[in-house]
Amino acid sequence: MSTTLTVTGMSCEHCEARVEDALSEVSGVTSATADRESESATVEGEAAVETLVAAVEDAGYDASAHS
């Protein structure tokens, strides 16, 4: 399953890596990619959207389910 989140606050490659690392640590996630230019992160695997949003917010960025 693929989930896309809107992530704001990323300004550099380090930010992208930090978001990717935070998402990758969530149980059930098989891969995660973040893109600061599109302000999004795409996650593969089985994890609740609420858990993914919380992981990104814990890393210091704003996140929401992509609409």
PDB file of N, CA, C and O in Angstrom:
ATOM      1  N   MET A   1       0.843  -1.176   0.000  1.00  0.00           N
ATOM      2  CA  MET A   1       0.000   0.000   0.000  1.00  0.00           C
ATOM      3  C   MET A   1       0.889   1.240   0.000  1.00  0.00           C
ATOM      4  O   MET A   1       1.910   1.279   0.687  1.00  0.00           O
ATOM      5  N   SER A   2       0.508   2.226  -0.752  1.00  0.00           N
ATOM      6  CA  SER A   2       1.254   3.474  -0.843  1.00  0.00           C
ATOM      7  C   SER A   2       0.440   4.599  -0.211  1.00  0.00           C
ATOM      8  O   SER A   2      -0.756   4.738  -0.469  1.00  0.00           O
ATOM      9  N   THR A   3       1.104   5.395   0.619  1.00  0.00           N
ATOM     10  CA  THR A   3       0.473   6.528   1.271  1.00  0.00           C
ATOM     11  C   THR A   3       1.294   7.774   0.984  1.00  0.00           C
ATOM     12  O   THR A   3       2.520   7.756   1.087  1.00  0.00           O
ATOM     13  N   THR A   4       0.614   8.855   0.623  1.00  0.00           N
ATOM     14  CA  THR A   4       1.305  10.121   0.395  1.00  0.00           C
ATOM     15  C   THR A   4       0.873  11.119   1.458  1.00  0.00           C
ATOM     16  O   THR A   4      -0.316  11.304   1.717  1.00  0.00           O
ATOM     17  N   LEU A   5       1.864  11.754   2.063  1.00  0.00           N
ATOM     18  CA  LEU A   5       1.610  12.785   3.062  1.00  0.00           C
ATOM     19  C   LEU A   5       2.072  14.136   2.539  1.00  0.00           C
ATOM     20  O   LEU A   5       3.018  14.217   1.757  1.00  0.00           O
ATOM     21  N   THR A   6       1.408  15.183   2.969  1.00  0.00           N
ATOM     22  CA  THR A   6       1.889  16.537   2.732  1.00  0.00           C
ATOM     23  C   THR A   6       2.791  16.879   3.915  1.00  0.00           C
ATOM     24  O   THR A   6       2.379  16.785   5.071  1.00  0.00           O
ATOM     25  N   VAL A   7       4.028  17.278   3.610  1.00  0.00           N
ATOM     26  CA  VAL A   7       4.994  17.598   4.663  1.00  0.00           C
ATOM     27  C   VAL A   7       5.546  18.996   4.395  1.00  0.00           C
ATOM     28  O   VAL A   7       6.095  19.255   3.324  1.00  0.00           O
ATOM     29  N   THR A   8       5.402  19.884   5.356  1.00  0.00           N
ATOM     30  CA  THR A   8       5.926  21.231   5.205  1.00  0.00           C
ATOM     31  C   THR A   8       7.051  21.458   6.200  1.00  0.00           C
ATOM     32  O   THR A   8       7.096  20.836   7.261  1.00  0.00           O
ATOM     33  N   GLY A   9       7.947  22.346   5.846  1.00  0.00           N
ATOM     34  CA  GLY A   9       9.051  22.693   6.717  1.00  0.00           C
ATOM     35  C   GLY A   9      10.394  22.133   6.279  1.00  0.00           C
ATOM     36  O   GLY A   9      11.421  22.466   6.869  1.00  0.00           O
ATOM     37  N   MET A  10      10.405  21.279   5.245  1.00  0.00           N
ATOM     38  CA  MET A  10      11.674  20.742   4.745  1.00  0.00           C
ATOM     39  C   MET A  10      12.332  21.791   3.851  1.00  0.00           C
ATOM     40  O   MET A  10      11.689  22.348   2.960  1.00  0.00           O
ATOM     41  N   SER A  11      13.629  22.061   4.094  1.00  0.00           N
ATOM     42  CA  SER A  11      14.302  23.081   3.297  1.00  0.00           C
ATOM     43  C   SER A  11      15.599  22.595   2.655  1.00  0.00           C
ATOM     44  O   SER A  11      16.226  23.337   1.899  1.00  0.00           O
ATOM     45  N   CYS A  12      16.012  21.351   2.948  1.00  0.00           N
ATOM     46  CA  CYS A  12      17.285  20.861   2.418  1.00  0.00           C
ATOM     47  C   CYS A  12      17.284  19.333   2.355  1.00  0.00           C
ATOM     48  O   CYS A  12      16.330  18.683   2.782  1.00  0.00           O
ATOM     49  N   GLU A  13      18.359  18.778   1.820  1.00  0.00           N
ATOM     50  CA  GLU A  13      18.468  17.326   1.732  1.00  0.00           C
ATOM     51  C   GLU A  13      18.476  16.675   3.109  1.00  0.00           C
ATOM     52  O   GLU A  13      17.935  15.585   3.291  1.00  0.00           O
ATOM     53  N   HIS A  14      19.091  17.346   4.073  1.00  0.00           N
ATOM     54  CA  HIS A  14      19.116  16.817   5.438  1.00  0.00           C
ATOM     55  C   HIS A  14      17.690  16.682   5.977  1.00  0.00           C
ATOM     56  O   HIS A  14      17.370  15.702   6.649  1.00  0.00           O
ATOM     57  N   CYS A  15      16.846  17.654   5.686  1.00  0.00           N
ATOM     58  CA  CYS A  15      15.451  17.602   6.125  1.00  0.00           C
ATOM     59  C   CYS A  15      14.743  16.396   5.504  1.00  0.00           C
ATOM     60  O   CYS A  15      14.029  15.664   6.189  1.00  0.00           O
ATOM     61  N   GLU A  16      14.946  16.201   4.215  1.00  0.00           N
ATOM     62  CA  GLU A  16      14.341  15.052   3.542  1.00  0.00           C
ATOM     63  C   GLU A  16      14.785  13.753   4.197  1.00  0.00           C
ATOM     64  O   GLU A  16      13.966  12.872   4.461  1.00  0.00           O
ATOM     65  N   ALA A  17      16.083  13.635   4.459  1.00  0.00           N
ATOM     66  CA  ALA A  17      16.620  12.421   5.076  1.00  0.00           C
ATOM     67  C   ALA A  17      16.033  12.213   6.469  1.00  0.00           C
ATOM     68  O   ALA A  17      15.739  11.084   6.862  1.00  0.00           O
ATOM     69  N   ARG A  18      15.866  13.286   7.200  1.00  0.00           N
ATOM     70  CA  ARG A  18      15.308  13.186   8.554  1.00  0.00           C
ATOM     71  C   ARG A  18      13.868  12.675   8.513  1.00  0.00           C
ATOM     72  O   ARG A  18      13.483  11.834   9.326  1.00  0.00           O
ATOM     73  N   VAL A  19      13.076  13.179   7.574  1.00  0.00           N
ATOM     74  CA  VAL A  19      11.694  12.720   7.418  1.00  0.00           C
ATOM     75  C   VAL A  19      11.681  11.251   6.978  1.00  0.00           C
ATOM     76  O   VAL A  19      10.911  10.449   7.507  1.00  0.00           O
ATOM     77  N   GLU A  20      12.522  10.908   6.021  1.00  0.00           N
ATOM     78  CA  GLU A  20      12.586   9.527   5.553  1.00  0.00           C
ATOM     79  C   GLU A  20      12.974   8.580   6.683  1.00  0.00           C
ATOM     80  O   GLU A  20      12.388   7.506   6.823  1.00  0.00           O
ATOM     81  N   ASP A  21      13.953   8.972   7.486  1.00  0.00           N
ATOM     82  CA  ASP A  21      14.379   8.140   8.613  1.00  0.00           C
ATOM     83  C   ASP A  21      13.246   7.958   9.622  1.00  0.00           C
ATOM     84  O   ASP A  21      13.012   6.852  10.111  1.00  0.00           O
ATOM     85  N   ALA A  22      12.552   9.042   9.926  1.00  0.00           N
ATOM     86  CA  ALA A  22      11.452   8.974  10.894  1.00  0.00           C
ATOM     87  C   ALA A  22      10.357   8.043  10.403  1.00  0.00           C
ATOM     88  O   ALA A  22       9.819   7.247  11.174  1.00  0.00           O
ATOM     89  N   LEU A  23      10.027   8.142   9.122  1.00  0.00           N
ATOM     90  CA  LEU A  23       8.988   7.287   8.566  1.00  0.00           C
ATOM     91  C   LEU A  23       9.439   5.836   8.491  1.00  0.00           C
ATOM     92  O   LEU A  23       8.646   4.926   8.731  1.00  0.00           O
ATOM     93  N   SER A  24      10.696   5.614   8.162  1.00  0.00           N
ATOM     94  CA  SER A  24      11.220   4.254   8.037  1.00  0.00           C
ATOM     95  C   SER A  24      11.220   3.512   9.371  1.00  0.00           C
ATOM     96  O   SER A  24      11.194   2.281   9.395  1.00  0.00           O
ATOM     97  N   GLU A  25      11.248   4.239  10.463  1.00  0.00           N
ATOM     98  CA  GLU A  25      11.250   3.623  11.788  1.00  0.00           C
ATOM     99  C   GLU A  25       9.861   3.161  12.227  1.00  0.00           C
ATOM    100  O   GLU A  25       9.736   2.440  13.217  1.00  0.00           O
ATOM    101  N   VAL A  26       8.824   3.564  11.507  1.00  0.00           N
ATOM    102  CA  VAL A  26       7.461   3.165  11.854  1.00  0.00           C
ATOM    103  C   VAL A  26       7.265   1.698  11.472  1.00  0.00           C
ATOM    104  O   VAL A  26       7.614   1.282  10.367  1.00  0.00           O
ATOM    105  N   SER A  27       6.714   0.939  12.378  1.00  0.00           N
ATOM    106  CA  SER A  27       6.456  -0.478  12.137  1.00  0.00           C
ATOM    107  C   SER A  27       5.532  -0.648  10.932  1.00  0.00           C
ATOM    108  O   SER A  27       4.491   0.003  10.837  1.00  0.00           O
ATOM    109  N   GLY A  28       5.925  -1.532  10.016  1.00  0.00           N
ATOM    110  CA  GLY A  28       5.116  -1.812   8.834  1.00  0.00           C
ATOM    111  C   GLY A  28       5.549  -1.054   7.591  1.00  0.00           C
ATOM    112  O   GLY A  28       5.094  -1.364   6.490  1.00  0.00           O
ATOM    113  N   VAL A  29       6.426  -0.059   7.748  1.00  0.00           N
ATOM    114  CA  VAL A  29       6.898   0.729   6.606  1.00  0.00           C
ATOM    115  C   VAL A  29       8.046  -0.021   5.934  1.00  0.00           C
ATOM    116  O   VAL A  29       9.007  -0.421   6.591  1.00  0.00           O
ATOM    117  N   THR A  30       7.934  -0.207   4.610  1.00  0.00           N
ATOM    118  CA  THR A  30       8.999  -0.891   3.869  1.00  0.00           C
ATOM    119  C   THR A  30       9.919   0.095   3.158  1.00  0.00           C
ATOM    120  O   THR A  30      11.087  -0.214   2.922  1.00  0.00           O
ATOM    121  N   SER A  31       9.408   1.279   2.812  1.00  0.00           N
ATOM    122  CA  SER A  31      10.245   2.329   2.226  1.00  0.00           C
ATOM    123  C   SER A  31       9.550   3.678   2.373  1.00  0.00           C
ATOM    124  O   SER A  31       8.327   3.769   2.484  1.00  0.00           O
ATOM    125  N   ALA A  32      10.381   4.727   2.368  1.00  0.00           N
ATOM    126  CA  ALA A  32       9.842   6.085   2.481  1.00  0.00           C
ATOM    127  C   ALA A  32      10.740   7.036   1.710  1.00  0.00           C
ATOM    128  O   ALA A  32      11.966   6.960   1.793  1.00  0.00           O
ATOM    129  N   THR A  33      10.113   7.934   0.958  1.00  0.00           N
ATOM    130  CA  THR A  33      10.859   8.966   0.247  1.00  0.00           C
ATOM    131  C   THR A  33      10.188  10.309   0.515  1.00  0.00           C
ATOM    132  O   THR A  33       8.962  10.415   0.553  1.00  0.00           O
ATOM    133  N   ALA A  34      11.018  11.329   0.699  1.00  0.00           N
ATOM    134  CA  ALA A  34      10.512  12.675   0.946  1.00  0.00           C
ATOM    135  C   ALA A  34      11.047  13.602  -0.137  1.00  0.00           C
ATOM    136  O   ALA A  34      12.168  13.431  -0.616  1.00  0.00           O
ATOM    137  N   ASP A  35      10.239  14.583  -0.517  1.00  0.00           N
ATOM    138  CA  ASP A  35      10.630  15.550  -1.542  1.00  0.00           C
ATOM    139  C   ASP A  35      10.237  16.943  -1.071  1.00  0.00           C
ATOM    140  O   ASP A  35       9.055  17.279  -0.999  1.00  0.00           O
ATOM    141  N   ARG A  36      11.251  17.751  -0.751  1.00  0.00           N
ATOM    142  CA  ARG A  36      10.972  19.092  -0.217  1.00  0.00           C
ATOM    143  C   ARG A  36      10.319  19.995  -1.252  1.00  0.00           C
ATOM    144  O   ARG A  36       9.523  20.864  -0.895  1.00  0.00           O
ATOM    145  N   GLU A  37      10.640  19.805  -2.524  1.00  0.00           N
ATOM    146  CA  GLU A  37      10.082  20.686  -3.558  1.00  0.00           C
ATOM    147  C   GLU A  37       8.586  20.477  -3.743  1.00  0.00           C
ATOM    148  O   GLU A  37       7.850  21.435  -3.983  1.00  0.00           O
ATOM    149  N   SER A  38       8.132  19.235  -3.633  1.00  0.00           N
ATOM    150  CA  SER A  38       6.694  18.974  -3.759  1.00  0.00           C
ATOM    151  C   SER A  38       6.003  18.963  -2.393  1.00  0.00           C
ATOM    152  O   SER A  38       4.790  18.768  -2.302  1.00  0.00           O
ATOM    153  N   GLU A  39       6.797  19.175  -1.325  1.00  0.00           N
ATOM    154  CA  GLU A  39       6.288  19.156   0.044  1.00  0.00           C
ATOM    155  C   GLU A  39       5.490  17.891   0.317  1.00  0.00           C
ATOM    156  O   GLU A  39       4.364  17.942   0.812  1.00  0.00           O
ATOM    157  N   SER A  40       6.102  16.742  -0.020  1.00  0.00           N
ATOM    158  CA  SER A  40       5.400  15.490   0.180  1.00  0.00           C
ATOM    159  C   SER A  40       6.354  14.377   0.598  1.00  0.00           C
ATOM    160  O   SER A  40       7.572  14.476   0.452  1.00  0.00           O
ATOM    161  N   ALA A  41       5.757  13.326   1.119  1.00  0.00           N
ATOM    162  CA  ALA A  41       6.484  12.099   1.426  1.00  0.00           C
ATOM    163  C   ALA A  41       5.602  10.938   0.991  1.00  0.00           C
ATOM    164  O   ALA A  41       4.391  10.944   1.212  1.00  0.00           O
ATOM    165  N   THR A  42       6.224   9.945   0.370  1.00  0.00           N
ATOM    166  CA  THR A  42       5.514   8.759  -0.069  1.00  0.00           C
ATOM    167  C   THR A  42       6.033   7.571   0.722  1.00  0.00           C
ATOM    168  O   THR A  42       7.240   7.352   0.832  1.00  0.00           O
ATOM    169  N   VAL A  43       5.101   6.817   1.266  1.00  0.00           N
ATOM    170  CA  VAL A  43       5.442   5.699   2.134  1.00  0.00           C
ATOM    171  C   VAL A  43       4.841   4.422   1.560  1.00  0.00           C
ATOM    172  O   VAL A  43       3.671   4.388   1.179  1.00  0.00           O
ATOM    173  N   GLU A  44       5.657   3.377   1.504  1.00  0.00           N
ATOM    174  CA  GLU A  44       5.194   2.056   1.093  1.00  0.00           C
ATOM    175  C   GLU A  44       5.120   1.181   2.331  1.00  0.00           C
ATOM    176  O   GLU A  44       6.001   1.229   3.189  1.00  0.00           O
ATOM    177  N   GLY A  45       4.069   0.385   2.420  1.00  0.00           N
ATOM    178  CA  GLY A  45       3.928  -0.537   3.535  1.00  0.00           C
ATOM    179  C   GLY A  45       2.578  -0.392   4.202  1.00  0.00           C
ATOM    180  O   GLY A  45       1.697   0.333   3.740  1.00  0.00           O
ATOM    181  N   GLU A  46       2.449  -1.106   5.301  1.00  0.00           N
ATOM    182  CA  GLU A  46       1.198  -1.125   6.051  1.00  0.00           C
ATOM    183  C   GLU A  46       1.385  -0.382   7.363  1.00  0.00           C
ATOM    184  O   GLU A  46       1.907  -0.943   8.326  1.00  0.00           O
ATOM    185  N   ALA A  47       0.966   0.863   7.407  1.00  0.00           N
ATOM    186  CA  ALA A  47       1.029   1.652   8.637  1.00  0.00           C
ATOM    187  C   ALA A  47      -0.130   2.650   8.619  1.00  0.00           C
ATOM    188  O   ALA A  47      -0.513   3.155   7.564  1.00  0.00           O
ATOM    189  N   ALA A  48      -0.670   2.921   9.783  1.00  0.00           N
ATOM    190  CA  ALA A  48      -1.779   3.868   9.891  1.00  0.00           C
ATOM    191  C   ALA A  48      -1.302   5.278   9.568  1.00  0.00           C
ATOM    192  O   ALA A  48      -0.212   5.684   9.972  1.00  0.00           O
ATOM    193  N   VAL A  49      -2.121   6.010   8.841  1.00  0.00           N
ATOM    194  CA  VAL A  49      -1.777   7.382   8.457  1.00  0.00           C
ATOM    195  C   VAL A  49      -1.491   8.231   9.690  1.00  0.00           C
ATOM    196  O   VAL A  49      -0.564   9.042   9.690  1.00  0.00           O
ATOM    197  N   GLU A  50      -2.280   8.046  10.731  1.00  0.00           N
ATOM    198  CA  GLU A  50      -2.091   8.822  11.951  1.00  0.00           C
ATOM    199  C   GLU A  50      -0.706   8.571  12.551  1.00  0.00           C
ATOM    200  O   GLU A  50      -0.081   9.492  13.078  1.00  0.00           O
ATOM    201  N   THR A  51      -0.232   7.339  12.473  1.00  0.00           N
ATOM    202  CA  THR A  51       1.086   6.990  13.001  1.00  0.00           C
ATOM    203  C   THR A  51       2.181   7.636  12.164  1.00  0.00           C
ATOM    204  O   THR A  51       3.182   8.106  12.703  1.00  0.00           O
ATOM    205  N   LEU A  52       1.993   7.661  10.848  1.00  0.00           N
ATOM    206  CA  LEU A  52       2.971   8.284   9.957  1.00  0.00           C
ATOM    207  C   LEU A  52       3.050   9.791  10.205  1.00  0.00           C
ATOM    208  O   LEU A  52       4.139  10.359  10.285  1.00  0.00           O
ATOM    209  N   VAL A  53       1.893  10.425  10.324  1.00  0.00           N
ATOM    210  CA  VAL A  53       1.853  11.870  10.595  1.00  0.00           C
ATOM    211  C   VAL A  53       2.549  12.175  11.920  1.00  0.00           C
ATOM    212  O   VAL A  53       3.318  13.131  12.015  1.00  0.00           O
ATOM    213  N   ALA A  54       2.283  11.371  12.930  1.00  0.00           N
ATOM    214  CA  ALA A  54       2.906  11.577  14.238  1.00  0.00           C
ATOM    215  C   ALA A  54       4.427  11.440  14.159  1.00  0.00           C
ATOM    216  O   ALA A  54       5.149  12.198  14.809  1.00  0.00           O
ATOM    217  N   ALA A  55       4.919  10.486  13.373  1.00  0.00           N
ATOM    218  CA  ALA A  55       6.362  10.283  13.231  1.00  0.00           C
ATOM    219  C   ALA A  55       7.023  11.501  12.596  1.00  0.00           C
ATOM    220  O   ALA A  55       8.095  11.928  13.027  1.00  0.00           O
ATOM    221  N   VAL A  56       6.382  12.059  11.573  1.00  0.00           N
ATOM    222  CA  VAL A  56       6.931  13.249  10.912  1.00  0.00           C
ATOM    223  C   VAL A  56       6.903  14.440  11.865  1.00  0.00           C
ATOM    224  O   VAL A  56       7.865  15.204  11.938  1.00  0.00           O
ATOM    225  N   GLU A  57       5.812  14.595  12.584  1.00  0.00           N
ATOM    226  CA  GLU A  57       5.710  15.716  13.525  1.00  0.00           C
ATOM    227  C   GLU A  57       6.732  15.577  14.651  1.00  0.00           C
ATOM    228  O   GLU A  57       7.299  16.574  15.097  1.00  0.00           O
ATOM    229  N   ASP A  58       6.969  14.350  15.111  1.00  0.00           N
ATOM    230  CA  ASP A  58       7.984  14.124  16.148  1.00  0.00           C
ATOM    231  C   ASP A  58       9.376  14.493  15.639  1.00  0.00           C
ATOM    232  O   ASP A  58      10.250  14.857  16.427  1.00  0.00           O
ATOM    233  N   ALA A  59       9.585  14.401  14.315  1.00  0.00           N
ATOM    234  CA  ALA A  59      10.874  14.764  13.715  1.00  0.00           C
ATOM    235  C   ALA A  59      11.002  16.277  13.527  1.00  0.00           C
ATOM    236  O   ALA A  59      12.069  16.769  13.160  1.00  0.00           O
ATOM    237  N   GLY A  60       9.915  17.017  13.777  1.00  0.00           N
ATOM    238  CA  GLY A  60       9.989  18.475  13.733  1.00  0.00           C
ATOM    239  C   GLY A  60       9.379  19.132  12.513  1.00  0.00           C
ATOM    240  O   GLY A  60       9.659  20.298  12.234  1.00  0.00           O
ATOM    241  N   TYR A  61       8.555  18.408  11.784  1.00  0.00           N
ATOM    242  CA  TYR A  61       7.937  18.949  10.569  1.00  0.00           C
ATOM    243  C   TYR A  61       6.432  18.826  10.664  1.00  0.00           C
ATOM    244  O   TYR A  61       5.918  18.004  11.423  1.00  0.00           O
ATOM    245  N   ASP A  62       5.725  19.636   9.901  1.00  0.00           N
ATOM    246  CA  ASP A  62       4.267  19.566   9.864  1.00  0.00           C
ATOM    247  C   ASP A  62       3.855  18.557   8.800  1.00  0.00           C
ATOM    248  O   ASP A  62       4.417  18.533   7.705  1.00  0.00           O
ATOM    249  N   ALA A  63       2.878  17.732   9.125  1.00  0.00           N
ATOM    250  CA  ALA A  63       2.417  16.711   8.179  1.00  0.00           C
ATOM    251  C   ALA A  63       0.917  16.546   8.258  1.00  0.00           C
ATOM    252  O   ALA A  63       0.295  16.789   9.292  1.00  0.00           O
ATOM    253  N   SER A  64       0.348  16.124   7.135  1.00  0.00           N
ATOM    254  CA  SER A  64      -1.062  15.819   7.078  1.00  0.00           C
ATOM    255  C   SER A  64      -1.287  14.815   5.954  1.00  0.00           C
ATOM    256  O   SER A  64      -0.460  14.659   5.056  1.00  0.00           O
ATOM    257  N   ALA A  65      -2.427  14.142   6.029  1.00  0.00           N
ATOM    258  CA  ALA A  65      -2.774  13.209   4.970  1.00  0.00           C
ATOM    259  C   ALA A  65      -2.959  13.999   3.684  1.00  0.00           C
ATOM    260  O   ALA A  65      -3.597  15.052   3.678  1.00  0.00           O
ATOM    261  N   HIS A  66      -2.403  13.493   2.609  1.00  0.00           N
ATOM    262  CA  HIS A  66      -2.471  14.170   1.311  1.00  0.00           C
ATOM    263  C   HIS A  66      -3.906  14.113   0.805  1.00  0.00           C
ATOM    264  O   HIS A  66      -4.518  13.045   0.765  1.00  0.00           O
ATOM    265  N   SER A  67      -4.433  15.262   0.422  1.00  0.00           N
ATOM    266  CA  SER A  67      -5.807  15.286  -0.080  1.00  0.00           C
ATOM    267  C   SER A  67      -5.857  15.578  -1.560  1.00  0.00           C
ATOM    268  O   SER A  67      -6.941  15.634  -2.141  1.00  0.00           O
TER     269      SER A  67
END
